[in-house]
Amino acid sequence: MNTQLSQSRRHFLRGAAVAGAGMLLTPLAMHGARSRAASERITVGMIGIGAMGRPHLDRLLGFEDVQVVAVCDVEKTRRETARAQVEKRYAARQKDGAFKGCDAYTDFRELIARKDIDAVVVATPDHLHVIIALAAARAGKDIYCEKPLTQNIHEGRLLVDAVKKHRIIFQTGSQQRSEFNDRFRKAVEFIWNGRIGRLTTIHVGVGAPPVACDLPDQPTPPDVDWELWLGPAPLRGYNEILCPKGMHRHYPLFRSYREFAGGALADMGAHHFDIAQWAMGMDASGPTLITPPAGEAVTGLKFTYANGVELFHGGKSGCTFEGTEGTLYVDRGILESSRPEILSTPLSATDKRVYPSSQHMRNWLDCVRQRRQAICPAEVGHRTASVCHLANIGYQLRRPLHWDPVKEQFRKDPEANQLVSRKPRAPWSYSMS
């Protein structure tokens, strides 16, 4: 690990300024830490080279102050293609002697064990996120981890605690907080500053909950380490729908199955429920009541929050906010309101503002360099993922559920509480490295 970066890990203060209707996460105050010199490169290991990992890798290769020194994937073609991409892009750097080549690994634990890596990007399937991130945190690596952050609620709390204990700079890949022409950021600021009056209702339009995996077994390809792909998930045979061969260009459908992920509900829900939580000022909390719809419907579930706001799963894509004085609708390509003046009137100098960030990966790297909190740290990613898991539990049990967002347990409901966690399959465990 880079010596100066290692030496700069010191205790730092967590900070959040509560501002009216929302919680504004502020950069961490420096506390005895030394900032990294601007000329030093941050060395990064890339774990997971699928449809999400490749854009992240390409983005990292565009930063002059970053050096990707290792890549990791359980599938050989993806692994070796990524190594070749890195070495081709860095060929011009040979002149200054900084680039020594890129190594490729099948097992993430070998990459994390390297002392010369400062940070890792985790873009694997959801069920592997926490196992990998816990190992990286214990090794002192800063972490950018894709959303949805977790496969279950309990492991999210384990990750938050580990990040805090090891003083890790962590970014959840909920990039709507930073990007898409500031539409989501503006929507949150308008709500925080009362542009639609008192917020009463939110509709989040995302897909359906997951189902049990019933895919048939297929022969395991020789270029895939299937045991590593499964990791802590239940043992089952290989299927290319879960782990495609080669350089696929689609998002694999492991997302549809509860053994590995949270369905389409959690896939885009990790983005749009994140904005809903942000707008409500619930970044460190969650709902208190989950009410599923009647019958077998897979939309219409309702969350009720302690502040009285009702959040519904269903509706058009994105987030629709309803207040006592108007509505606001935001998605990646649109921001509109029932009252045009809500959008056309600029915010004043004294209005509440969100954390400044215009590029999500860049925000993380700057925070790694300066030892301050990123815009979407582990606590926020965990709480948003928890909303998705709570919805899925509600759809699975089909009855009202009372949730304690402080204890992160259902009230007097042993059956529901069994679904808050999942024991990793042996020999995997959350304590392994």
N, C-alpha and C positions, 0 to 999 in steps of 0.2 A: 504494500500500500504506500502511496506517496507520503513522505515523511511529514511535510508541512500540513497536508490535509488531516493526517492522523493526529498531529499535535493540536490541530484546531478544534478537535472534538472536546468541548467542555460543556459543563452544565449550561443550558439556556432556558429562558423563561418562556412559558406558553402564555399567549395573550389573546384575548378576544374582547372587543368592545361591544357591549350590548347597545344597539342603537334603535330605539323606537320599536318598529314592528319586526326588526331582524337583528341577527347577530352578525356583526362585521368582524371578520377575522383579520387581525392586523399582523404585520411582519413581526417575527420574534425579535425581542431585544437581544443585542449581543451581551454576553456575560462571560467575560474573561476569555473570549475566543478570538483567534486571529483570522482575518479574512485571507482567502487564498489570493496569491499574486495573480494579476490579470494575465500575465504571460504563461502561466502554468496550465497545462492541459489536464482535464479531468479524464481519468481512464475509466472506461465503461465496458461491462460485459453484457451482451444481449442474450436473453434467455427466452426462446420461443420465436421461431422464424416463419410463422404462418401468415394468414391474410392481414392480421393486425400488426404482427411483429415487423414485417417488411417495410411498411411506411415509417415506423419508428426508427428502424435502422437507417433508412435513407435520410431521414431528418437529422439523426445524430451525425451522419457522415458530412453533412453540410455545415457543421459548426467547427470553426477553426480552433476553438479552445477545448475541443473534445477529441479523444482518441479511443476508438473502439478497438480493444485488444483481444477480445474473445467472443465467440458466438456459441450458442448451444441449442440443439434441437434433437428430439428422439428419432427423427427421420433423416436419413443420410443425405438425400438429394437437397433438401432444404438447408441442411447444415453446411454442406460443401459449397452450395451456390452462394450462401451468405458470406462464407470465408473469402471466396473469389471476388465478390462485390467489394468487400472491405479492402482487400489488397490492391485491387485495380484503382479504387478511388484514392488510396493513400500513396500510390506509386510516386507521385510528385514530391512527397515529403521525404523521400530517401535522401535528398540533398542535404537536409539538416541533421540526419542521423536519428531523428526522433521515432521513426516508425520501424519496428523490428519484426513485423509480420503479425498475422492474426491467427490465433489458435481456435480449433473447433472441437467442441465437446458434446458427447451424448448425455452425460450425467451432469446436472446443474451443480451438484455438490463439488465436483472437481473444479468447476469455474469459480465458485464462491470461495474455495480454499486458497485461491491465488492471493498473495499478499500485495501484488502490484495493481489490483483493481480497486478503484475508489467507490464505484457505484454500479448498480445493475438496473436493467430494464426488464420487467417480467411481463411477457405477453403470451403466456401459455393458456390452456383451457382453465376455466374458473376453479375447478376442484384442486388445482395445483398451486394456486396463487399463494395461499397462506403458508403451506409447507415450505415453499421456496423463500418467501419473504421473511419468515421467521429465521431460517438458516442464514439469510443475508444480513439480517439485523444483528444476529449474534456475532457475525464475523465483522461487524462494523462498517458494512456497505450502506451507502445511501440508496434509496429505492424509488423507482417509478414503477407502479404496478397498474396493470390494466383493470378496468371495471368489467363486470361487477366484482367488487373486491373479494368477496367470500362466497363459499358454498353453503355456509350456515352461520347463524348469529354468534354462537359461542366462539368460533375460531376468530371472528372479527375482534372480539374483546381481547383475546390472546395476542393478536397482532398489534393492537393499539398499545397494550401494556409493554410489549417488547420494543416497539419503536421509541416509546418514552424512556424506558430503562437504558437503552443503548444509544440514545441521543442521535437518532437517525433523522435525516431530512427525507421526508416521505411525500410523494405525490400520487394521488389516485388519478387514473386517466379519465376523469370527468371533464373533458375539455370544453364543454359548453360554458363553463365558468370563465374561460379565457377568450374564446374564439367566436366564429360565426357572426362577424361584423358587430359584435357587442350587443346583439339583440337581447340575449338572455340577461346580460348585465344591466342593460337599460330597463328591462321589465322589472327586475328586482328593485332597482333604485326607485322607479315610479311607485311601486307598491310600498316600499319602506317610507316614502315621503307622502303617503296618503292620497295619491292621485286618483285612486278608485274608491276612496273612503276607507271604511273598515273592511278588511278582507273577511269574507264569510265562507266562500266555497271555491274549491279548485277541482278541475277535471284534468286528468292525465291520460292521454290516449296512447297506450302501448299495447303489445300483444298479449297472448294467452299464457297461463301458467304452464309448468312443465308436466310431463307424464313419465311414468315408469318406463325404463328402457327395455324394449322387447325385440331388439334387432337380432338377427341370426348371427351365429359365429361364422367367421370366415378364416381361411388360412392366414397366419400372420406373415406379412412380407419380410424377407430377410433383412431389409434395410430399416426396419422399425423396431425400436426397443419398446415392446408393448407393456412390459412390466413397469417401466419408468413412466409411460404415458398414463397408466392407471394410477400409479402412486397410491394415495390413501383411499381411493374409491373402491367399491366392492369388486371382487374378482369376477371377470367375465371374459369371453373371447373377443378377439379383434373384429372390428367392422370398419370398413373404409368410410362410412358415413360419420363415424366418430373421429377418426384420424386418417384423412385422405393421404394418398401416396403422392410423392413428388411435389411439384410447384403448382398447387391448386390456386385458383383465383377467387374462390368463393369462401364465404364464412361457413365453416363446418357445422353440422347440425347436432353436435354434442350439446349445444345450448338448449335443445328441446327436452332433454332428459334430466330428471331430478337427481340422479346419481352423480351428475357432473356439473350441473348448472341450474339456473332458475327459470328456464324457458324464455320465450320472447318477452314476457312480463319483466324479467330482471335485466335482459339484454339492453333494451332501450329504456326500461324503467330506471336503470342506474344513471341514466342521463336526465330524464325528465322528472322523476321523483326527487332527484338531487336539486333541481331548480325550485321545485315546490317547497322542499325543506328550507332552502336558502331564503326564499321569499318570506316564509313564515317565521324565520329566526329560530329554526329548530335544528341547526347543525349539530348540536350536542344532545339531542333528545329524540322524541318520536311520538307516535300516537298513543292513546290510552285505551281505545276501543276499536276492534276490527269487526265489521258486520258484513258477512258475505251475502250475496244475492240469493233469492229463492231458487229452488230447483237446481239444475246443472249448468246454469249460465257461467261463462268464463269472463264476463265483464260485469261491472256494477258493484263490486265490493267497495265498502265505505270505511274510511279511517276517520275517527273523531279525535281531535286533539284537546288538550286541557284548556286551551284558549278559546275553544268553541268552533274553530275552523273545521269544516268537513272536506275531506279529500277523497275524491272518487276515482277508481280505476275504470277508465272508459271515456269515449268521446273521440274527437278528431285528434290526429297526431299532434304531440306537443302538450303545452300547458294552457288551460283557459282559467283565468283568475276572475272571480266575481266578487265585487265589493258593493258597499251600500250606495256608491255614487258612480258605478260604471263597471265595465269589464275590460280585460286585457288578455289578448291571445298572442302567444309566442311559440314559434317553432324555428327550425334552423334557417328557413328562407323567408320568414315573415314575422312582423311585429305590428299588430293593429289593435285598435280600441273602439269601443262603442261611442266614445267621445273623442274626436280628433284632436281637441286641444290638449288632451292628456299627453299626447306624443309630441305635439308641436311646441309646447311651452318649455323652454330650457330649464334645467335645474338651476337653483341659485347657489351661490358660494357657500351658503350655510346648510344646504341640504345634505342628507346622509348619502355617502358613497360606498361602493363596494371596493374590495381589495383590488388594487391596480394590477392587471395582467392581460397581455394581449397575445401571448403565445404560450401554450401550456407546458410544452417540453422546455422552452427557454426559461420560463418562470422557475421550473424545478432546478435547472442547471445554475441559474443565478443564485438560488437559495442554497444550493450545495456549496457554491463558492463563498457566499457571504454568511453561511450558518444562520439562516433565518427560516421561518415557517413558510411553506409553499401554500398556494391558494386552496388546495384540496388535500389536506393532510389525512392521516390514517383515521382519526376519529370521525371526520366528515364522511369519508368513503365507507366506513363501517356502518354509520347510522343510515346512510342512504341504502346500502345493501340490505340492512335490516328491514327497512320498509318493504322492500321486494320480498324478502323471506316471510315477513308477517302476512303479506297478501297471499303468498303461496300456501302457507299454513291454513289461512282462513278458507281458501278454496278447497283445500284437502279435507278439512274437518267439517265444513259446512255448518258452522254455528257461531254465534257471537263469542268473541274472545276478549278478555280484559288484560291489557298489557301494562306492565310497570316499566317505563323507560329508564328509570334509575337503576333498578335491580336487574333489568333485562331478563325478566321472567314473567310468565303468565300468572295471574292471580288465581290461586286455588284451582289449578287445572293441570294435574300431573300428565294427562295424555298429551296436551299441547306442549308442555315443557319437554317432553321426550323429543320433540321435533326441533328444539332450539339448538341441539348439538348433534354431532355424529362422530362416533369413535373411528379413528383411522384404521384401515385394514393393516393387520400385522404383516411385515415388521415395521410398517410406517408408524410414526408418532409425531406429535407436535414438538417434542423435545429433541428429535433427532437433528443432526446437522449434515 
